Amino acid sequence: MKVKIKKLKDLERKITISVDVSEYDVKFDSKIKNIKTKAKIDGFRKGNVPNDVLEQRYGQSIHAEIVNELIQESYPKAISENKIRPASSPKVTIDSEDPKQPLTYSATIEVFPEIKPKFSRWTSYEEFNIEIEDNDIDLAIADILKRYGEWKDVAREAQLDDQVIIDFLGKIDGEEFEGNAAKDFKLILGSKSMIPGFEDSLIGKKPSKFKIDCKFPDDYFKKDLAGVDAEFEIDLKTVQEITEAKVDKDLFEKLQMDAKDQSEFTEEITKRMKNEVSVQEKDLTKESIYETLLKTNSFKAPSSTINEQADLMRKDALMRMGHTEENAGDDLFPIDTFMEKAEKRVKLDLLFAEMIKYFEITIKKEQIDNFIEDESKRYKDPEQYKKWIVGQQQQLEQFRMVILEEQLVEKLENVLKSKKKMIKFSELANRQV
C-alpha cells in the first residue's frame, strides 16, 4: 500500500492510497472459490462450473465488493500509520479500479490541528471579585417578596409591573402567522418578554378590546418576521397587582430555609448571596482565563466540527422552545447565528484536550468517589443516589470532565498572570458568563 498526503486549504487534506493488485487477486480468487462450491448453473454440475463462466456471471458484483472491502480496510490503516487525526468523514473518489492495476483512490478529509499550548507572559486574565452592598441584599429580599407574593385583581388602568391577562391575535398585512395568538396569556408589564412596543401599548389601558401596532426587531430569531410590522387585536381581561409575601413561617418553608424571624431570614439570604457570588467569581475568572488562552493560541478549527457543534446548539435552542428540526423550518434560529459561539466552543475543547496532556492531568477513582459523595448530599436519600449513579455512565463522564476542568484551571492559574477585577453584585445581571 502506498500513501500520498497533499495539503489543501487550511485543515483539508487529500490522501491518495494505492493498494497492490496482489491484494485484489487474493480476494477475487477466494470469492470465486466460495461461489464455485455453491453455484448452480444449467449445464454444469455443482462445484464444477468453470472459473471463466463464474467470472462472466459474477465478476462485476465481486469486483464492486472487493473495491469496497479494500477501501474499508486500507483507509483506517493509512490513517493510523501516518498518524492522521481525521475531523470529518472522508469524501472518497476512486481514481483507478482496473483489476490489472493497483486500486487507487483519494480520500478528502479535514484534520484536527496540531496545537502546542502557549502561555503568554504579557497577557493577563482577570481574577474577579464581586462586591455585595447592603442595598443588594435589600433588593434581593424585595425581589423574593414579590416572587412569592399573590396577584390580586384591581379595577384600574394597567401600570408598569402589573400583571395582565389577555387574549391576543396578531396579523401581518391582514394575514395570521405562526405563533400569533394566545388565550388567557399572563404578562407582567415591564418584563420585556414580548416584542418592543407590545407591553408599552398595554400600560394605561383598562380591561377592554383594542388594537395595537408593533414591529418585530431586525434581529428577531425568525427571519421571516424580522423587521416586519404587525397589528395585534387585544382583549385585556384582567389587571392584577402584586401583594408582597410576608416574612413568616410559610415563606421560610417555601424557601426551604431554617429561619425563625426577620433577622435570621436576612442572614440566610446574605449567606445564599455570598455562595452565589463565590460561584460567579469562579465562572467569570474561568471565562477570562479561556479568553486569554484563545488570544495567545491562534489556530484553525475544523469547519466540519464547528458545523456539528452549531447544529447541536440549534437543536438545544429549538428543544428549549418546544420545537424540533422537523417542525421549526430553517428561519427559526438559523444555523448561522450559532457559528461564532460554536467555533469558540470547538477551539476551547481542542485547547482543553491538549492542555490536559500538557499538564499530564489524570483522575483517580478517589476523586470521582468524593465528587459523588458531595453530589449525593443534595438529595433526600444520599445512599440511594450513590447506588443509582454507578450505572449512569454518561453522568459519570460529565463528573469526570468537571473534575478535569477544575484541575486544569488550577494549573492555569499558576502559569498565567492575573490582575484583580472588582465588580459590583448589581452588575452581574448585565454580564454574560
C-alpha positions in Angstrom: 0.0 0.0 0.0 1.3 3.4 -1.0 0.0 6.6 0.6 0.5 10.2 -0.5 -0.8 13.2 1.6 -1.4 16.5 0.0 -2.3 19.6 2.0 -5.2 21.6 0.6 -6.9 24.7 2.1 -6.5 25.2 5.9 -7.1 21.8 7.5 -8.2 19.9 4.4 -6.0 17.0 3.3 -6.2 14.8 0.2 -5.0 11.3 0.9 -4.2 9.2 -2.2 -4.0 5.5 -1.5 -2.8 2.7 -3.9 -3.5 -0.9 -3.0 -1.3 -3.5 -4.6 -3.0 -5.6 -7.3 -2.0 -8.8 -5.4 -4.4 -8.0 -2.6 -7.2 -7.6 -5.1 -6.2 -11.0 -6.7 -6.2 -12.8 -3.4 -9.7 -11.6 -2.6 -11.0 -12.3 -6.1 -9.7 -15.9 -6.1 -11.2 -16.5 -2.6 -14.6 -15.2 -3.6 -14.6 -17.2 -6.9 -13.8 -20.4 -4.9 -16.5 -19.7 -2.4 -19.1 -19.2 -5.2 -17.9 -22.3 -7.1 -18.9 -24.5 -4.2 -22.5 -23.1 -4.2 -23.2 -22.0 -7.8 -26.0 -23.8 -9.7 -25.7 -23.1 -13.4 -27.6 -25.1 -16.1 -25.3 -27.4 -18.0 -22.7 -27.8 -15.1 -22.6 -30.0 -12.1 -22.5 -28.2 -8.7 -18.9 -27.4 -7.8 -17.6 -27.9 -11.4 -18.6 -24.6 -13.1 -15.5 -23.3 -14.9 -13.9 -20.1 -13.5 -14.4 -18.1 -16.7 -18.1 -18.8 -16.6 -18.3 -17.7 -13.0 -16.3 -14.6 -13.7 -18.6 -13.7 -16.6 -21.7 -14.1 -14.4 -20.5 -12.8 -11.0 -17.3 -10.8 -11.9 -18.9 -7.3 -11.8 -20.6 -7.8 -8.4 -17.4 -9.4 -7.0 -15.3 -6.5 -8.3 -17.5 -3.9 -6.6 -17.5 -5.9 -3.4 -13.7 -6.2 -3.4 -13.1 -2.5 -4.2 -15.4 -1.6 -1.2 -13.6 -4.0 1.1 -10.1 -2.8 0.1 -11.1 0.8 0.7 -12.7 -0.1 4.1 -9.5 -1.9 5.1 -6.8 0.3 3.7 -8.2 3.7 4.7 -8.0 3.2 8.6 -4.6 1.6 8.1 -3.3 4.6 6.1 -4.7 7.0 8.7 -3.1 5.1 11.6 0.3 4.5 10.0 0.6 8.2 9.0 -0.7 9.4 12.4 -3.5 11.4 10.8 -6.3 12.7 13.1 -9.5 13.0 10.9 -12.0 15.6 12.0 -14.5 14.6 9.3 -15.7 11.6 7.3 -13.8 11.0 4.1 -15.1 12.0 0.7 -13.8 9.2 -1.4 -13.1 9.3 -5.1 -11.9 6.2 -7.0 -9.1 7.2 -9.4 -8.4 3.8 -10.9 -10.2 0.4 -10.4 -8.7 -1.6 -13.2 -8.3 -5.1 -11.8 -5.0 -5.5 -13.6 -3.7 -2.3 -12.0 -3.3 -1.1 -8.3 -6.6 0.2 -6.9 -6.1 3.9 -6.5 -8.5 6.2 -4.7 -8.4 9.6 -2.9 -10.0 10.5 0.4 -10.5 14.2 1.2 -10.9 15.0 4.9 -10.4 17.7 7.5 -7.9 17.0 10.2 -7.6 18.3 13.7 -4.9 21.0 14.1 -1.6 20.4 15.8 -1.7 22.5 18.9 1.3 23.3 21.1 -0.1 25.3 24.1 1.4 28.8 24.6 1.3 30.8 27.8 1.9 34.5 27.3 3.8 36.5 29.9 2.4 39.7 28.6 -1.3 38.9 28.6 -3.2 38.7 32.0 -6.5 37.2 32.8 -8.9 38.9 35.1 -9.5 37.5 38.6 -12.9 38.6 39.6 -14.1 39.8 43.0 -17.7 40.7 43.4 -18.8 43.2 46.0 -22.1 42.8 47.8 -23.5 46.0 49.2 -26.3 46.4 51.7 -28.6 47.7 49.0 -28.1 44.5 47.1 -29.4 42.4 50.0 -32.4 44.7 50.3 -33.2 44.4 46.6 -32.8 40.6 46.8 -35.3 40.4 49.7 -37.7 42.7 47.9 -37.5 40.5 44.8 -38.2 37.4 46.9 -41.2 39.0 48.5 -42.6 39.9 45.0 -41.9 36.5 43.5 -43.6 34.7 46.4 -46.4 37.3 46.6 -50.0 36.9 45.4 -51.5 38.6 42.3 -54.9 40.2 43.0 -57.4 41.8 40.6 -57.6 45.6 40.6 -60.2 47.9 39.0 -57.8 50.5 37.4 -55.6 51.1 34.4 -52.7 48.8 33.9 -49.3 50.1 35.2 -45.7 49.1 34.9 -45.0 45.9 37.0 -48.7 44.9 36.9 -49.7 41.5 35.5 -52.4 41.5 32.8 -54.4 38.5 31.5 -55.0 38.9 27.8 -56.2 37.2 24.6 -54.3 38.4 21.5 -54.3 37.8 17.8 -51.6 39.1 15.5 -51.8 39.8 11.8 -49.3 40.9 9.1 -50.9 42.6 6.2 -54.2 41.1 7.3 -52.8 37.5 7.4 -52.2 35.4 10.5 -48.8 33.9 11.1 -47.3 31.2 13.2 -47.3 31.9 17.0 -49.6 34.9 16.5 -52.3 34.1 19.1 -52.8 33.1 22.7 -55.7 32.8 25.1 -55.6 33.8 28.8 -52.0 34.8 28.4 -50.4 36.2 31.6 -47.9 39.0 31.0 -46.0 41.1 33.5 -45.7 44.6 32.1 -42.0 45.6 32.0 -40.7 42.0 31.8 -39.7 42.6 28.2 -40.9 39.1 27.3 -42.8 40.4 24.2 -41.6 42.3 21.1 -40.8 46.0 21.5 -43.9 48.2 21.9 -46.2 45.4 22.9 -46.1 45.8 26.7 -45.8 49.6 26.5 -49.1 49.7 24.5 -51.0 48.0 27.3 -49.9 50.5 30.0 -52.7 52.9 30.8 -55.4 50.6 29.5 -58.4 49.2 31.4 -60.0 45.9 30.6 -61.3 46.3 27.1 -60.8 45.3 23.5 -58.4 47.3 21.3 -55.7 47.1 18.6 -52.0 47.9 18.8 -49.2 48.2 16.2 -45.8 46.7 16.8 -42.7 46.0 14.8 -40.6 42.8 15.1 -36.9 43.6 15.8 -34.5 43.4 12.9 -32.5 40.6 14.7 -35.7 38.5 15.6 -34.9 34.8 15.7 -37.4 34.0 13.0 -36.1 35.6 9.8 -39.4 35.8 8.1 -40.7 38.1 10.9 -37.5 40.2 11.4 -38.2 43.9 10.9 -41.9 43.3 9.9 -44.8 45.5 11.1 -47.7 43.7 12.8 -51.1 44.5 14.2 -52.4 42.8 17.3 -56.1 42.6 18.4 -56.0 42.7 22.2 -58.7 41.6 24.7 -57.4 42.8 28.0 -59.4 40.8 30.5 -57.8 41.5 33.9 -55.4 43.8 35.5 -53.6 42.5 38.6 -51.1 43.9 41.1 -48.8 42.0 43.4 -49.4 41.7 47.1 -46.0 41.0 48.6 -45.4 37.9 50.6 -45.0 38.2 54.4 -41.7 37.3 56.1 -43.1 34.4 58.1 -43.0 30.6 58.6 -44.9 30.0 55.4 -42.3 31.8 53.3 -39.4 30.1 55.1 -40.9 26.7 54.2 -41.3 27.7 50.6 -37.6 28.8 50.5 -36.6 25.6 52.4 -35.0 27.9 54.9 -34.3 27.1 58.6 -35.1 30.6 59.9 -37.3 31.8 62.8 -37.5 35.6 62.3 -36.7 38.6 60.1 -33.1 38.7 61.3 -32.4 35.0 60.6 -34.1 35.4 57.3 -31.9 38.3 56.2 -28.8 36.4 57.5 -29.7 33.3 55.4 -30.4 35.4 52.3 -27.0 37.1 52.7 -25.3 33.7 53.1 -27.0 32.4 49.9 -26.0 35.5 48.0 -22.3 35.0 49.1 -22.5 31.4 47.9 -23.8 32.6 44.6 -21.1 35.2 44.3 -18.4 32.6 45.0 -19.7 30.6 42.1 -20.0 33.6 39.8 -16.4 34.7 40.7 -15.0 31.3 39.7 -17.1 31.3 36.5 -16.1 34.8 35.4 -12.5 34.1 36.2 -12.5 30.9 34.3 -14.1 32.6 31.3 -11.4 35.2 31.4 -8.7 32.5 31.5 -10.2 30.8 28.5 -10.5 34.1 26.6 -6.8 34.8 27.3 -5.8 31.4 26.1 -7.7 31.9 22.8 -5.9 35.2 22.3 -2.5 33.6 22.8 -3.2 30.3 21.0 -4.2 31.1 17.4 -5.2 28.1 15.2 -7.8 27.0 12.8 -10.6 24.7 13.9 -12.2 22.1 11.5 -15.2 23.6 9.8 -17.0 20.2 9.9 -16.6 20.1 13.7 -17.8 23.7 14.0 -20.9 22.9 11.9 -21.7 19.9 14.0 -21.4 22.0 17.2 -23.6 24.7 15.7 -26.2 22.2 14.8 -26.2 20.8 18.3 -26.6 24.3 19.7 -29.5 25.0 17.4 -31.2 21.7 18.3 -30.8 22.6 22.0 -32.3 26.1 21.4 -35.2 24.6 19.5 -35.9 21.9 22.2 -36.0 24.6 24.9 -38.7 26.3 22.9 -40.6 23.1 22.4 -39.7 22.7 18.7 -37.8 20.1 16.6 -35.8 20.5 13.4 -38.7 18.9 11.5 -41.3 21.4 12.5 -39.2 24.5 13.0 -38.1 25.4 9.5 -34.7 27.0 8.6 -35.8 30.5 9.6 -36.3 29.6 13.3 -32.9 30.1 14.9 -30.9 30.0 11.7 -27.7 27.9 11.9 -25.5 30.9 11.0 -26.4 32.6 14.3 -24.6 29.8 16.2 -21.4 29.7 14.2 -19.4 32.2 16.2 -20.2 30.5 19.5 -19.7 27.1 18.0 -16.2 28.0 16.8 -15.3 29.3 20.2 -16.6 26.1 21.9 -14.7 23.8 19.5 -11.4 25.7 19.9 -11.8 25.6 23.7 -12.5 21.9 23.6 -9.4 21.3 21.4 -7.2 23.5 23.7 -8.7 21.7 26.8 -7.7 18.3 25.4 -4.2 19.4 24.6 -3.6 21.1 28.0 -4.8 18.1 29.8 -2.0 16.2 28.1 0.5 19.1 28.5 0.0 19.2 32.3 -0.4 15.4 32.5 -3.6 15.7 34.4 -5.2 12.4 35.5 -8.2 11.5 37.6 -8.2 8.9 40.4 -11.1 6.9 41.5 -11.0 8.6 44.9 -11.7 11.9 43.2 -14.8 10.6 41.4 -16.0 9.0 44.7 -15.6 12.3 46.6 -17.4 14.1 43.8 -20.3 11.6 44.0 -20.3 11.9 47.8 -20.7 15.7 47.6 -23.4 15.4 44.9 -25.4 12.8 47.0 -25.8 15.4 49.8 -28.2 17.3 47.6 -30.7 14.5 47.7 -33.1 13.3 50.4 -31.6 9.7 50.2 -27.9 10.0 49.6 -27.3 6.3 49.7 -30.0 5.6 47.1 -28.4 8.3 44.8 -24.9 6.7 45.1 -26.3 3.3 44.1 -28.2 4.8 41.2 -25.3 6.9 39.8 -23.0 3.8 39.4 -24.9 2.7 36.3 -25.2 6.2 34.7 -22.1 6.2 32.5 -23.0 9.5 30.7 -23.4 11.3 34.0 -20.2 9.9 35.4 -18.4 11.1 32.3 -19.8 14.6 32.9 -18.5 14.4 36.5 -15.1 13.4 35.2 -15.0 16.4 32.8 -15.9 18.7 35.7 -13.0 17.4 37.8 -10.6 17.6 34.9 -11.6 21.2 34.2 -11.2 22.2 37.9 -7.7 20.7 37.9 -6.8 22.4 34.6 -8.0 25.8 35.9 -5.8 25.4 39.0 -2.8 24.7 36.8 -3.5 27.6 34.5 -3.9 30.0 37.5 -0.3 29.1 38.4 1.2 29.6 35.0 -0.7 32.7 33.8 -0.5 36.2 35.1 -3.6 37.7 36.6 -5.0 41.1 37.6 -7.8 41.8 40.0 -11.1 42.9 38.6 -13.7 44.2 41.1 -17.3 44.5 40.1 -20.5 45.1 42.0 -23.2 42.5 42.5 -25.7 44.7 40.7 -23.6 44.4 37.5 -24.0 40.6 37.3 -27.4 40.9 35.7 -25.8 42.7 32.8 -23.0 40.3 32.2 -22.9 37.1 30.3 -20.8 34.3 31.7 
